[in-house]
Amino acid sequence: MQIKIAEGEYEYTRPPLKPWLLLEDKRVNLTEAITAQDRVIVADCLVEFLSFALKIPKETLCLCPWYEVASAYTYISTLNSPKFDFPFLNSNVKYKKEIWDYKGRTWYIWANIFARKYNWNLDLIAELDVDDAIALAQEIAVDDQLDKEWKWMTSEIAYQTKEGFKPLDRPNWMKYAELNKEIPMLKIRKDLMPSGIIIRFTPPTD
């Protein structure tokens, strides 16, 4: 697809895993800047994102109209989104940076997952399709969790509670969602009640 920006048209397709992860890091930086409401850093992060994605000099992007920049960012972000709703990406857990963290580590975290599991080299991992990579990473995480649960079940520690056996806790993305949750009944103030005749709906019965 063609993206019109900076008085030109640029071809863009979703990149493979490594450049996709590097671009995701830049998108996270932009999101953090927006949360902090720092306009200067937001602008810098937005230009950094598009410069990396489209290979356009930052100086050129700084001269573009804001609507072109915003449109290009929205298009690229949408195109780069995973095609499937992976539970693995919906853990709802805030990431806490550790002391050994560093800029650009995301790629090596993912590379380590596949290199350790499948003995793939970095060049092969870098060219993985994004959806394939996420799906495989999720399956690896499931295997690791189930293996931990099996080892936990066969250990004495799992049975040293008043209730007897205590299952090993699972990450949020592996837990069942609350289905058919009952909607609580709330009282409505009289001044908010609808005026006139109220007719209740009664579902038809067979």
N, C-alpha and C positions, 0 to 999 in steps of 0.2 A: 504493500500500500504506500501511497505517496503522501507525504506531509509537507504542506506549504508553509514555509517560514523563512525569514531572512532573505526575501526576494528570490527564493528558489524552491525547488521541490526535492525532497529527500526520501529515498526508498527506506522503509523500515519493516523488518520482520522480527518476530520474537526470537531472541538469541538463545543459544544453548545454556546449560547450567551455570558455568563459571561467570560469563559476563552478565547473566541474569541475576546472579547473587550479588555481584559487585554493584549492579544498578539498584537492587533492592536495598543495599546498605545506604545508598544515596537517598533513596525514597524515605527510609526510616529517619535519616538526618533531617530531611525536609519536614516530616511529620512532627518531630520533636521541636523544631524551630517554630512551627505553627502553634503548637501547644504552649510554648514559652512566649508567644506573641511578640517575637523579635523580627520586625519587618526587614531589617538589613540582612540578617542571617537567612530568613526565608527566601529573599531574592537571590542571595548567593547560592543557596542549596538548589534552588530551581534551575538556575543557570548551569550549575555543576551537573545536575541530572541530565539535562538536555544536551549539554556539550558531550558528555560521555556516550549517551544513547545515539546521537546523530552525527557525532564527529565534527561538530561545528565549533569554531573558536569561541571562547567565552566573550571576547570583545565584540564579536559579531552579534551574539545573542542579546547582549546588553543594549543594543540599539534597536531591537525589535519591539513592535507594539505589544502591550501586555496581553491583548486578546490572542495574538498568535502564539505566544509563549504558553498561556494557559491552555489553549486548544491542543497544542502539541503534547503537553504533559498529560492531559486527560486521555488523549488517544493512546499514547504509549502505555500508560498505566493500565488502561482497559485491555489492550492487546496482550500485555504481559501477565494478566491474571490467570491463575490455573484454570483449566477447563472443567475440573471436577471439584466438588465440595469435600475436600479431604478433612476428615475429623482431626487428623494429625496436626493441622494448622489452626485448629479452633480450640486450643487448650484453655484460653482465657486466663493465662498465667502471666503476670508481669515479669519481664526478663530483668534479672538483677545482674549487673556487670560484676564479674569477679576480678580479683587483683591481677590475674594472669591474662585478662582480656586485652586486646589490642585492635587497632583499626585494620580492617581487612581480614579479620579472623573467621568470618562467616563461611567463606569459601573453604577454608581448611577444615572447619568442623564437618561440613558435608563431605568433603573429599575423604576424610578419615573414616566416615561411616562406611563408604563403599570399598575403600582400600582394605579396611580391616575385615569386612564381611566376605568380599568376593575376590580380593587380591588384584583389583583392577589398578592400572597405572593412572597417573594424574591426567594425561592427555585424553584417555578414554572417558574418564569421569567428567572432564571439563566440557565434552561435547554431548553429554546426555541431554535428551529432551527433558524439559522442565517437569512435565506431568509424569513422565516415567520415573524421574529421579525422586519426586515427592512420594509417588506410590510405592516405590521400592524402599524408601526410607521409612515409610509407615509400616510396611510389612516387617522390616528388620526390627523396628521398635516393638511391634506386637510379639515377634518371636522372643525377643529379649525379656519382655515382661512376663510372658507365659513360662519361660524357663525359670525366671526368678520365683514365680508363684509355685512351681513344682518343687524347687529346692526348699522354699519356705514351708510347704506342706509336709515335707519329710524331715523337718527340723523340730527339735523339742521346744524351741522358743515360741513357735506358733500355738502351742497348747498350754502355755503357762499363764493363763488368764482365768478369772472367775467364771466366765461364760464358756470355757473350754477352748475350742479352736477359734482362732482369730485370723481371718483371711488377710493376705497382704493387700494393702491399698493400691488401687490402680490410678494412673494419671487421669485427669479430668476428661480428656478426649476419648478414653476407653470406657467411661461410665455411661450407663443408660440415662437418657433424658427423662424428665418427669412427664409422663404421658397422662392425658385426661385429668390434668390438675383441676380440682374443683374451684370455680370462681367464687370468691368470698362475697357475701351479701352485705351491702352497705346501705345505711339509712340516708334518705335524701331530705334536705331541708324543705319545709313547706313552701318557702318563697322560690324554690327552684323546681317545684312540681309543675307539670304542664297544666294549663287551664282548660276548662271545658270538660266534656265527657270522655272518660278514659275507657277504652275497650281493650280488655286483655286478650292476647292471642292464645288460643287453645289448639295444640297440635291435633290433627285429625286422628282418630283411632279406627283400627280395622274392625 
